[in-house]
Amino acid sequence: MQIDKNQILEFLRSQGNNDKASQAESELPDQVDTEQHAGLLSNLGINPAELLGKLPGGIGNHLGDKLGGLGL
């Protein structure tokens, strides 16, 4: 799934992870693929299922639930 880097930055900042947000800003591409960039997300302490569950709109919650059930 493609996620805009700004959404990831907002997610990190909303959790008080400003240092990780700064790191993400410099390391992540503008469009992040949760599968292709799983290692980078992991290094930032981001669980893709949790991230997708926090995205605005129902699709984020739905996909987060599905990926969480798969152990992603």
C-alpha positions in Angstrom: 0.0 0.0 0.0 1.3 3.5 -0.9 1.3 6.1 1.9 2.3 9.7 1.6 5.4 10.5 3.7 3.6 13.4 5.3 1.0 11.1 6.7 3.8 9.1 8.4 5.4 12.2 9.7 2.0 13.3 11.2 1.6 9.8 12.7 5.0 10.0 14.4 4.5 13.5 15.6 1.1 12.7 17.0 2.8 10.0 19.2 5.4 12.5 20.4 8.2 10.9 18.3 9.7 14.1 16.9 13.2 12.6 16.6 11.8 9.7 14.6 9.8 12.1 12.5 13.0 14.0 11.6 14.7 10.7 10.7 11.7 9.7 8.6 11.7 13.0 6.8 15.3 12.4 5.6 15.1 8.7 5.0 11.7 8.0 3.5 10.7 8.7 -0.1 7.7 10.9 -0.8 5.5 7.9 -1.4 6.1 5.0 0.9 5.2 1.4 -0.1 4.5 -0.5 3.2 5.9 -3.7 1.7 8.9 -2.3 -0.2 9.9 0.0 2.7 9.0 -2.3 5.6 12.6 -2.3 6.8 12.7 1.5 7.0 9.4 1.6 8.7 10.6 -1.0 11.2 13.7 1.0 11.9 11.5 4.0 12.7 9.4 1.8 15.1 6.4 1.9 12.9 4.1 -1.1 12.6 2.5 -0.8 9.1 -0.8 -2.3 10.4 -1.0 0.3 13.2 -0.1 3.0 10.8 -2.8 2.0 8.3 -5.3 1.8 11.1 -4.6 5.5 11.9 -5.0 6.8 8.4 -8.0 9.1 7.9 -11.1 7.6 6.4 -12.5 4.1 6.8 -10.1 2.4 4.4 -7.2 2.9 6.8 -9.0 1.2 9.6 -10.2 -1.6 7.4 -6.8 -2.3 5.9 -5.1 -2.0 9.3 -7.4 -4.6 10.7 -6.7 -7.0 7.8 -2.9 -6.5 7.9 -2.9 -6.8 11.7 -4.6 -10.2 11.3 -1.9 -11.3 9.0 0.8 -10.4 11.5 2.1 -7.5 9.4 
